[in-house]
Amino acid sequence: MLYAVLECSNADCEISYEAWGEPAALEALECAECGRPLRMLAFANADRDGVVPPSTELQQRDAA
């Protein structure tokens, strides 16, 4: 399982996300606002206390 920071591939959208899931599932994610593909900015192996989510989890990141 990976933890990833993603952003919308649409330069006008400027929304970022974080997600947990398997690599193939993370590569297939789309922006909830505009539907464009998301691209991974960074990722790391993630161990969530041995709990595997039933599906990929995606959430919008808070603006800094």
N, C-alpha and C positions, 0 to 999 in steps of 0.2 A: 504494500500500500504506500502511496505517496501523499504528501501534503504539498500543494502547489499554490503559488500566487499567479493569477492570470489577469489579463486585461483584454478588453474588446479589441478586435482587429480593425474596427472602424475608428479612424483617427478623430472623428467628430463626437464620438460617444464618450470617451474618457472615463469609463466605469471599470473598476478593478474588482476582482473576486478572489476568494480563497476557496480551495476545495480539497477534499480527501477522496481517494479512490485509486483504482487500478490505472496504470498508464494509458491503456487504450480508451478507457472511459473518459479520462480527463481530456484527451485529445479531441473527443467528439462533442465537448460542451459548447453551447452557444450562449450569447448574451441574452439576458432576460428582457432587456429594453429594446434592442433592435434586431435580434436574431442572427447577427453575424457570428462567425466562429471566434472562440477565445484563443489566445495564445499564451503559452506558459512563459512567465518571466523568470521564475525560480522554482525549484522543487527540491524536496528532501525525502528520504525514507521516513515514514511515520509509523510509530507504534502507539496506538491509542489504548494502552493498557490491555492489549490482547483482544480488544473488541473490534470486530470487523463490521463496518456498517452494512446494512442490508442492500444499500445501493450507494451510488456516488453522492456525496454531500457537496453542495455549492452554496456559498453565501456571499453577498456583497460586502466588500471591505468598507470600513468607516473612512471617511475622508480625513486626511491628515491636516 
